[in-house]
Amino acid sequence: MDTTGNINFSHKSVLLDETIEMLKIKPDGIYVDGTLGGGGHSYEICKRLGESGRLIGIDQDEDAIRAAGERLKEFKDKVTIVRSNYCNIKEVLNNLNISKVDGILLDLGVSSYQLDTPERGFSYRENAPLDMRMDTRNNITAKDIVNNYSEFDLYRIIRDYGEDKFAKNIAKHIVRMRKEKPLEMTDDLTEAIKAAIPMKVRMNTGHPAKKTFQAIRIELNKELDVLNQSLDDMINLLAEDGRLCIITFHSLEDRIVKSKFKNNENPCTCPPSFPVCVCGNKSKGTVITKKPMIPSEEEIEENKRAKSSKLRVFERH
């Protein structure tokens, strides 16, 4: 929060200009921001909408809903904000009697606000309860994963979602330490991680806890499952020439997006030797970004968190 007690979501959105350009906003179009956050991208979309244009903002974080509502209030009736997960986009639009939209945007990962609010437990830089819930209505927190998952399951998620080569050792140290007392705070987890990674490795890389915290957050919020299950629905909801823009921050997310886009562009399952297609699977559109768009040097300079971001875009036929 800032000094006046307002929730501060004012960080500049990553790849903002590129995303807005790629959405090709029509003044009378309907657009969905599936990860509303502080409303940075949505604000720029709304600025370009005419009288009959509409924006639907979806977020599962109560603080984000409040902050975005404040930021977008000048656009009044053009904006509808719904507290939900973007995986429920079909249902959300159905409830609003909307069958097709002109553009959908997802800006994945954890928001700057969530990272910068210590009590949310996302950051390894401040000591706070191990929480990490993007939706505080969820009953399970990071503490439950850290204290209740088996050593093998901890190893699996740290290896797969954190892509940390010390995953086995980290899982072993977490289990060893929680036998003495439950790991309840972010510092408890950081301590277990530091103990598992050799000092000389720690000296030469980023913060040793970064990958494990990321892995636990992804597991807790089911981020990759949600993404995987939602992309086909989103493409189906696009009107002709409608675009889906997705910003990822993690190689696993990017891989899912790349592969889903490719399958929707070319869903034919016939063997290459067949002279004509007999499977009947029709292409739903075109991948606009053959290579993902990445932030400029200037943007990375201004905002370190933009560094690993990638934007991929799909256009519906």
N, C-alpha and C positions, 0 to 999 in steps of 0.2 A: 504494500500500500504506500501511497505517497504521504507527505506530512499532513495533508488535510484529511487523511483517513479514507480517501477514495481508493477504490481498487485501481491499480495502475497497470493497464494493458497497453501502454502507449508505445511499446517497441515496434519499430517498422517491420511490416510483414516481409518475409523472405521472398525473393524473386517477384516482387509486386508488379513492376512495370511489365515484365515478360508475361506474367499470368493474365493480367488485364488485357494486354494486346492479343494474346492467344484465345481468349474467350470470345473475341469478336462480338462485343455486346451490342445487341439491337435495342433501341430505346423502348420498344414495346414488348421486349422478351421477358421470360420468366427464368430466373437463375436461382440455383441452390448452392449455398455455402455450407457444406456438410461438416465443417470443423470451424465453427464461427469464431471461437477464441475471443479476442478483444474487438473483432469486427474490422480489422485493418483492410483486408481484401474486400469485404462487403461494402465498406464505405466508398471505395473507389468504383465498385459496380453500381451502387445506388446513384452516385454522381452522374452516371451516364444513362440512367433510365429516364424515360419520358413519363407522361401522365399515366399511361396504362401499364408501364413496366412493373415487375414485381421481384422481390427478393425473399427467399425463404432461408432463414438461418437456423442451422441445427447444431446443438452442442449438448454434451451430457454434464458439463461442469456448471454448477449453479453460479459461481463467481463470474464465469465467462458470460453467461446469459445476462447477468446484471450489468456488467461493464459494456457489453455490446449494445444492450438496450439503450443505455445512456448515450453511447457514441452515435447511434443511428437514429435517435429520436427526431432529428430534423426532417427525416424522410417519411415520417408518420405512417400512413396507411399502405405505403408501398412495401413495407417490411413486416414479415411475420416471423417471429422467433419461437422455436419449439425446443424444449428440453428433451433430448433423446439422443440415441447413438445413430450415426449416419447409416448403420446397417439396417435401420428401420425406415429408410428413405421412402420406400414404396408405400408403406402404411401412412407415413406422415403426409405424403402428397395426396394419397387417397382420401384422407380425412379432410383435406382442403379442396377436394374435387378437382385436382390437377392430374391430368393423365400424361402429359408430355412437357418437357422443359427445354429451354434453349441452351442451357449450360450448367455444368456442375463442377464445383471446385472442392478439392480436398487438400488440406495442408497438414500433413500427418505428423505424428510424434508429439512430444510434450511441449506445451507453450512456455514462452519466456516467463510469463506470470507464474505458472506452476513451479518452474524451477526457482524463481526468485522469492517464492513465499515459503520460508523454511518449514512452517508447521504442516505443509502438505507432504513433506517427507520424500520429495523427488530428488533432492540435492544431497550430494555427499560432502558438500562444502560447509554445511551447517548441521549442528546436532539437533535432531528432532525425532519424534516418534516415527517408526518405520510404517508409513502409510501408502503413498504412491497411487491412491485411487483417483482416476480421472472422474469417476462418478461416485460421489460420497454416499450414495444410496446403496452401494455395493457393501455386503457384509464382510467380505474377505479383504484383508489388507496385506501389504508386503510382509508384515510381521508374521502372518500365518504361513506364508510360503517359506520364509527363512527358518521358521521353527518346526514346521510340520512335514515339509517335503523330505522324502528319503534322500540319502546321499547321492544315489544314482540319478534321481530326478533333478536335483540341484545341479549336478554335473552336466546333465543333458541340456537344461535350459541355458546355463552359462556358456556352454560350448556352442549351442545352436543359435541363440539369440544375442549372446554377447560376443561370440566369435573370439573368445579368449583362450589362448593356448595353455593357460594355467588353470583351466576350468576344473580339472580333477582335483588339484591341490586346494583350490578355493573351497570346493564342496566339502572336502575332508576337514578343512579348518573350521568351517561354519558348524559342521556337525560336532566337532570336538569342543568348540567353545560353548555351544548351546547346551551341552551336557552339564556344564558347570552352572550356567544360569541362562534363561531365555535371552535371545538378542532382541531387545525392544527398541533401541535407538539407532539412528543412522550411523553414529560413531561406533557402535558395537559391531555393525556389519563391516564398516571400513577397516576396523582393527583386524578382523578375521581375514579380510582380503589382503591387507598389507603383510600379514604374517605368512601368507601363502606364496607371495611373489618375491623372488630374490632381490636383495637391495640393489645390485648393479643394474638389474632390468628396470627397477622403479626409478632410478636416477635418470634414465635416458628416454622414458616414454611419458605420456600424459598421466593424469591422475590414475592410480592403480584401480580405483573403485568404479571408474566410469562404465566399463563394459558390463560388470556384474549388475550395477544399478539399472542399466538399460535392459538387461536380460530379465530381471525380476519385474520391472515395470511392464515390459511387453507381455510376459506370462500372465501377470495379474489382470491387465486390462484386455487380454486376448486380442491384442492389436493386429497380429498377422492373420488370425482366423477371420476376424471381422472384415478386414480388407479383402481377403480371398473370396469371402462369401458375398460381398457387396458389388463387385465390379461389373458382373454380367447384368445385374439388375439396373445399375446406373446407365449402362450403355443402352439397355432396352427402353429406359425412360426418356432418352434424348429424342427430340424432334429432328426432322431432316436438317442436316447441316449443324446440328447442335454439337457442342464440344464438351468433353470431359477433361479437365486439367488436374493433374495430381502431382503434388510436391512431396517427395520422400526425403528422408534424412539417413536412411539405413539401407545397406546393400540388400538385405532380405526383402524389405518393402519394395525396393526398386525392381528386384527380380520378379516379384509377383505381378507388379503393374506391367512390366515389359511383356511377360508371358501371356497375361490375360488380353492385353491389347493385340498381341500378335495372333492369338487364337480367334479373336473376334474379327480381325481383318481377313484371316485366311483359315476358316474352320474346316476346310475340306480334309477328310480322313482317307481319301482314296489313295492306293499305292501310286507312286510316281509313274509306274509303267502304264496305268490306265489312260487311254487316249482322251476320254471325256469323264467328267465327274458324275458318279452315280450315287454318291452318299447323300446328295441333296442339301448339304449344309451351305447356306448362303452367307457371303461376307456381309457384316453389319456396318462396315465403314473403313476408314483409313487411319493408320497411325501417322500423325502429322510430324512427329519428332522422330526421325530415324535414329538420331542420337539425342539423348536427353539434353535439355538446356541447363546450363549451370551458371551460378552467380559470377558477376564480374569481379576483378581484383578489388575495385573500389568498394563494392558491396561487402566483400569479405573483410576488408579493412575496417569498415564502419560497424559491421556486425559479425563477430567471430562465429556465431551460431549458424550463419548461412553456409559455412564452409562445405559441409557434406551434402548440401541440398541439390536435388535434381528435379526438373520439371518434365513430365511426359504428357502428351496431348493426343486424344483420339477424337476423330470427327465422324459423326453418324451419316450414313448414306440417306 
